[in-house]
Amino acid sequence: KAMNVEGRLTLTNMAVEMGAKTGIIEPDEKTYAFLKAFGHEQKKGFKSDEDANFCESLKFDASDLEPQIACPHAVDNVRSVKDVEGKEIDQVFLGSCTNGRLYDLRVAAEIMKGRHVKRGVRVIVTPASRRVYREALKEGLIEIFLDSGCAVCNPGCGPCAGGHQGILAPGERCISTSNRNFKARMGSGEAEIYLASPATAAASAISGEITDPRRFLKEG
């Protein structure tokens, strides 16, 4: 319940990517307020019946969870960022349906403001929609990215599906905020894709290697 709607969207998105048939979080007042901002008035949601039976119920304590990263070449090949920290990168992709919302761009901009992308690293920022792009412009986020040395592209999927705007070459390593890191997903089958949060991606863009974002957040 403490998680914001953007975080819930990412959680339900990745639940399916990791094999679930569906990912649903019971709507609450946060959900309704989020929808209202888009012009959708909805007062009543849906939830499991009070007498519903479940095959299994699992509970997880995420209070001490450290920044995580999905290593090549599977979304469930997950490790703590600190376990792979220091691996040099060639490209950073900030965007996609998973982490290209305004909140995500704010998180990345907070880390990148006043800092510059490591020389030799490409950073591609792709807002998820035209609305997100407009709001990011109004808030000055686009300017922060440009000043940091990022390339800001038109709204859309960007290089996530391997079509354009950041195709990986053989041997290159990318840290991406998208939802899939299968072999050849973003270009060459000889490239590596690591999936991480906007904070981890932004911190890695500055340092030029996979980096725990908490160091930059503490400095800020």
LOLUMDREN-783473 format. One record per residue (C-alpha): residue in three letters; x, y, z. Coordinates in steps of 0.05 Angstrom, whole numbers, plus 5000, padded with zeros to 4 digits. Layout:
% residues N
ALAXYZ;...
This chain:
% residues 220
LYS500050005000;ALA505950465011;MET508350364940;ASN506650914890;VAL502550744828;GLU508750784783;GLY512050254826;ARG505849824823;LEU505749874747;THR512949634744;LEU511649064793;THR505548794756;ASN509248874689;MET515348484712;ALA511147944747;VAL508447734679;GLU515347794647;MET517947294699;GLY512546784683;ALA506146974719;LYS499646924680;THR497747604705;GLY499848124756;ILE494348494794;ILE494548964854;GLU487949134887;PRO486149854870;ASP485650374925;GLU485151124932;LYS492051214902;THR489750834841;TYR483451244833;ALA487251904841;PHE492151674788;LEU486551514740;LYS482952164755;ALA489052554732;PHE487952224664;GLY480552404663;HIS478051724685;GLU473151754743;GLN472751084777;LYS470350964848;LYS469650214849;GLY475049704836;PHE475348954840;LYS478448464889;SER478247734907;ASP471847474938;GLU471947445014;ASP471146685011;ALA476046574954;ASN480745974958;PHE488146014938;CYS492845454921;GLU498445814958;SER499646484992;LEU506746764996;LYS509247345037;PHE515747715025;ASP519348215070;ALA522348745024;SER524349235079;ASP531749055074;LEU531848924999;GLU537949244965;PRO538049504893;GLN537148914846;ILE539248774775;ALA537348234724;CYS543547954690;PRO544047664620;HIS540247324589;ALA533947234631;VAL529447704670;ASP529447234730;ASN537047194733;VAL536947694790;ARG542547904836;SER544148484881;VAL547349064844;LYS553449024891;ASP554848314865;VAL556248564794;GLU558449274812;GLY564349524772;LYS562749194705;GLU564049714651;ILE558249904605;ASP557650184535;GLN550450414536;VAL544850614583;PHE537550614563;LEU532651014605;GLY525450894583;SER520450364561;CYS513550174585;THR516849914648;ASN520650534671;GLY519351104623;ARG514251484663;LEU515052184692;TYR516751924761;ASP522251484732;LEU525252064694;ARG525152484758;VAL529051944795;ALA534351914741;ALA534752674735;GLU535852754810;ILE542152344804;MET544552634738;LYS543453374754;GLY550053734756;ARG553853114734;HIS556152864665;VAL555752194631;LYS562251814632;ARG566251914569;GLY565151344519;VAL558251154546;ARG551951274506;VAL545751464545;ILE539051434510;VAL533051744545;THR526251564515;PRO519951824550;ALA514451304547;SER509251764518;ARG508052464489;ARG504752674554;VAL510852454594;TYR515352824546;ARG511353464553;GLU511353424629;ALA518853274630;LEU520053894588;LYS515854324635;GLU519654074696;GLY526454184664;LEU528253444664;ILE529853424590;GLU534754004600;ILE538153624657;PHE539053014612;LEU541753424554;ASP546553794600;SER549053124626;GLY550652884556;CYS544652434543;ALA541052354477;VAL533652474486;CYS529352114434;ASN522052174413;PRO516951804456;GLY516151064443;CYS519450394455;GLY526350634434;PRO531650084429;CYS527849604475;ALA525549154418;GLY531949224377;GLY528849654322;HIS532550314326;GLN535550864370;GLY540850464407;ILE542149794374;LEU547649414409;ALA553949174373;PRO557548514387;GLY561048524454;GLU557449134480;ARG554349164549;CYS547949564564;ILE544349724628;SER536949834612;THR530650024650;SER526449604602;ASN523248934617;ARG526948424573;ASN534248234567;PHE533947614523;LYS539747474477;ALA539347924415;ARG533548314444;MET536848984432;GLY541448814374;SER547248324370;GLY546547654402;GLU553647754428;ALA551648364469;GLU549648364543;ILE543548694573;TYR542648834647;LEU535849054673;ALA535749554730;SER531950134761;PRO532350844735;ALA536651024795;THR541650464782;ALA541750624708;ALA543051364720;ALA548551234771;SER551850744723;ALA551551264667;ILE555451754709;SER560751254732;GLY561250854667;GLU560350194703;ILE554749834740;THR553850234804;ASP549750214867;PRO545550864863;ARG545550964938;ARG552451264934;PHE549951834889;LEU543551924929;LYS547652014993;GLU552252514958;GLY546252904933;
